[in-house]
């Protein structure tokens, strides 16, 4: 493992493969922030001056992140192998996002000879919202993908993606009217029922985990219990063994929670 940065923070229980390289574009990075319980796989390259990765996020083998503008990836991200994330124009990826294997997210276009009159030179920030899913082999130009939007395998995305809409094709088009949306509403009571079933199936130290509907139900001063609030998808981050085990049991497809800020 090779990390070169003026400021480095790596969370607890985070694994970084010895073959991974993390540095800045021209030598040392300025700031590298990696959360708790993350995974950074073999031959991953993060060549970025300012890089941030949230808790429980995974960068699978041979992923490349590069660029001189900040790249921020939220909690619970799953980045598939051989993915390219370009932050030359700036990259923000929200919480709970999935980027399937061999996808490419580009925030710039440059190569043609300007002296010869090439018209194509640009750097634009890309903004990916929360719960966005690029299924795999997607190519994405610098767009805004709003919360809960989704692109099916092999999509080439050149325009903004609207909230909770599904896209497919090259260039990708909104096909939600044909196949529906990625997410459908679920009542709070149903969410509580589902989470309690998950908790029972997990079956470890169940007394240390409590499922709640509202923060008024929690004793926030009780640090022996981790509270999971289904209404806002937040949890009280205690970093206990049982909490970490339960979070890993829930991820990636059962439920995604992010830390509650007191």
C-alpha positions in Angstrom: 0.0 0.0 0.0 1.3 3.4 -1.0 -0.3 6.6 0.4 1.3 10.0 -0.2 -0.6 13.0 1.2 0.0 16.0 3.4 -3.1 15.0 5.4 -4.3 11.4 5.7 -7.2 10.0 7.8 -8.1 6.3 7.5 -11.0 5.0 9.6 -11.2 1.9 11.7 -11.6 -1.6 10.2 -10.7 -0.2 6.7 -8.8 -2.5 4.4 -6.5 -1.1 1.7 -4.8 -3.7 -0.5 -1.0 -3.6 -0.5 -1.0 -3.0 -4.2 -3.2 0.1 -4.1 -1.7 3.5 -4.8 -3.1 6.7 -3.4 -1.4 10.1 -4.2 -1.8 13.4 -5.8 -1.6 14.3 -9.5 1.9 15.7 -9.2 3.3 13.9 -6.1 1.7 14.2 -2.7 -2.1 14.7 -2.4 -3.3 17.6 -0.2 -6.0 15.6 1.6 -7.1 12.0 1.8 -10.1 11.1 3.9 -11.2 7.5 4.0 -14.0 6.4 6.4 -14.6 3.4 8.6 -15.1 -0.2 7.4 -14.1 0.6 3.8 -12.5 -1.7 1.3 -10.0 -0.6 -1.4 -9.0 -3.5 -3.6 -6.1 -4.7 -5.5 -4.4 -2.4 -8.0 -6.8 0.5 -7.2 -5.3 3.9 -8.1 -6.5 7.1 -6.5 -4.5 9.9 -8.1 -6.4 12.9 -6.8 -5.3 15.9 -4.8 -8.4 16.0 -2.6 -10.2 12.7 -2.1 -12.9 11.6 0.3 -14.6 8.2 0.8 -17.5 7.6 3.2 -18.0 4.7 5.6 -18.7 1.1 4.4 -17.7 2.1 0.8 -16.0 -0.4 -1.5 -13.6 0.3 -4.4 -13.2 -3.0 -6.1 -10.0 -4.2 -7.9 -8.5 -2.1 -10.6 -10.7 0.9 -10.1 -9.0 4.2 -11.1 -9.9 7.6 -9.6 -8.0 10.6 -10.9 -8.2 14.4 -11.2 -6.9 17.6 -9.7 -10.3 18.9 -8.5 -11.9 17.4 -5.4 -13.6 13.9 -5.6 -16.1 13.1 -2.8 -17.8 9.8 -2.6 -20.4 9.3 0.1 -21.3 6.4 2.5 -22.1 2.9 1.4 -20.8 3.3 -2.2 -20.1 0.2 -4.3 -17.7 0.8 -7.1 -17.2 -2.2 -9.4 -13.9 -3.4 -10.8 -12.2 -1.6 -13.7 -14.3 1.5 -13.1 -12.9 4.9 -14.1 -13.9 8.0 -12.1 -12.5 11.2 -13.5 -12.4 14.3 -11.3 -10.6 16.7 -13.6 -13.8 18.8 -13.6 -14.8 17.8 -10.1 -16.8 14.8 -8.9 -19.4 14.5 -6.2 -21.1 11.1 -5.6 -23.7 11.0 -2.9 -24.6 8.3 -0.3 -25.7 4.7 -1.2 -24.6 4.8 -4.8 -23.7 1.8 -7.0 -21.4 2.0 -10.0 -21.2 -1.3 -11.8 -18.1 -2.9 -13.2 -16.3 -1.3 -16.2 -18.2 2.0 -16.0 -16.7 5.3 -16.8 -17.6 8.7 -15.2 -16.0 11.6 -17.1 -16.0 15.2 -16.0 -13.8 16.5 -18.9 -13.2 16.3 -22.6 -9.9 17.3 -24.0 -7.4 16.0 -26.6 -8.0 17.7 -30.0 -5.5 20.3 -31.2 -6.8 23.7 -30.3 -4.3 25.4 -32.7 -5.9 23.4 -35.5 -9.3 24.7 -34.4 -10.7 21.8 -32.4 -13.9 22.9 -30.7 -14.1 20.3 -28.0 -12.4 21.3 -24.7 -14.3 21.4 -21.4 -14.2 20.6 -17.7 -17.5 20.5 -15.9 -18.3 19.2 -12.4 -20.3 16.0 -12.2 -22.9 15.6 -9.4 -24.3 12.2 -8.6 -27.1 12.3 -6.0 -28.1 9.8 -3.3 -29.2 6.2 -4.2 -28.1 6.5 -7.8 -27.3 3.3 -9.6 -25.3 2.8 -12.8 -25.8 -0.9 -13.3 -22.6 -1.6 -15.2 -20.6 -0.8 -18.4 -22.1 2.7 -18.3 -20.4 5.7 -19.8 -21.4 9.0 -18.2 -20.5 12.5 -19.4 -20.6 15.5 -16.9 -24.2 15.5 -16.0 -26.3 15.7 -12.8 -27.9 12.4 -11.8 -30.6 13.3 -9.3 -31.5 11.1 -6.3 -32.6 7.5 -7.0 -32.1 7.7 -10.7 -30.8 4.6 -12.5 -29.1 3.7 -15.7 -29.3 0.2 -17.1 -26.3 -1.8 -18.3 -24.4 -0.4 -21.2 -26.1 3.0 -21.1 -24.3 6.1 -22.5 -25.6 9.0 -20.5 -25.2 12.5 -22.0 -28.0 14.4 -20.3 -29.2 15.0 -16.8 -31.1 12.1 -15.1 -34.3 13.0 -13.3 -35.2 11.8 -9.8 -36.2 8.1 -9.5 -36.2 7.7 -13.3 -34.7 4.8 -15.2 -32.6 5.3 -18.3 -31.3 3.0 -21.0 -29.6 3.0 -24.4 -27.0 5.0 -26.4 -27.7 7.8 -26.0 -29.7 6.9 -22.9 -33.3 7.8 -22.7 -35.9 7.8 -19.9 -37.8 4.6 -20.1 -39.6 4.9 -16.7 -43.0 5.1 -18.4 -42.4 1.6 -19.9 -40.9 -0.2 -16.9 -41.6 2.0 -13.9 -39.3 3.6 -11.4 -36.3 2.3 -9.4 -38.1 2.9 -6.1 -41.7 2.6 -4.9 -43.0 4.1 -1.6 -42.9 1.9 1.5 -44.8 2.9 4.7 -42.9 3.5 7.9 -44.7 0.6 9.5 -43.7 -1.7 6.7 -40.1 -0.6 7.0 -40.1 -1.3 10.7 -41.5 -4.8 10.0 -38.8 -5.4 7.4 -36.0 -4.2 9.6 -37.2 -6.4 12.6 -37.2 -9.4 10.3 -33.7 -8.5 9.2 -32.6 -8.2 12.8 -34.2 -11.6 13.7 -32.5 -13.2 10.7 -29.1 -11.7 11.6 -29.7 -13.2 15.1 -26.6 -12.1 16.9 -26.6 -9.5 19.8 -30.1 -8.3 19.0 -30.4 -6.4 22.3 -27.7 -4.0 21.1 -29.7 -2.9 18.1 -33.0 -1.1 18.2 -35.3 -0.2 15.3 -37.2 3.0 15.7 -39.6 5.2 13.7 -38.6 8.6 15.2 -35.6 9.9 17.2 -37.9 10.6 20.1 -38.0 6.9 20.7 -34.2 6.8 21.2 -32.1 7.2 24.4 -29.2 8.9 22.6 -27.1 8.8 25.8 -27.2 5.0 25.9 -24.1 4.1 24.0 -24.6 0.4 24.5 -27.4 0.5 21.9 -27.3 1.4 18.2 -30.5 3.0 17.0 -31.6 2.6 13.4 -34.3 5.1 12.4 -36.3 3.9 9.4 -37.9 7.4 8.8 -34.6 9.1 7.8 -32.3 6.1 7.2 -29.9 7.3 9.9 -28.2 5.3 12.7 -26.3 6.2 15.8 -22.8 5.3 14.9 -21.2 3.5 17.9 -18.7 1.3 16.1 -19.4 -1.6 18.3 -18.7 -5.1 17.0 -22.5 -5.9 16.8 -23.3 -2.7 15.0 -20.6 -3.3 12.4 -21.8 -6.9 11.9 -25.4 -5.8 11.5 -24.4 -3.0 9.0 -22.4 -5.5 6.9 -25.4 -7.9 7.1 -27.7 -5.2 5.7 -25.4 -4.0 2.9 -25.6 -3.8 0.0 -29.2 -4.7 -0.9 -31.2 -5.0 2.3 -30.9 -1.5 3.7 -28.5 1.4 3.7 -28.1 3.7 6.7 -25.8 6.7 7.2 -24.6 8.2 10.5 -26.9 10.4 12.5 -25.3 13.8 13.4 -26.0 14.7 17.0 
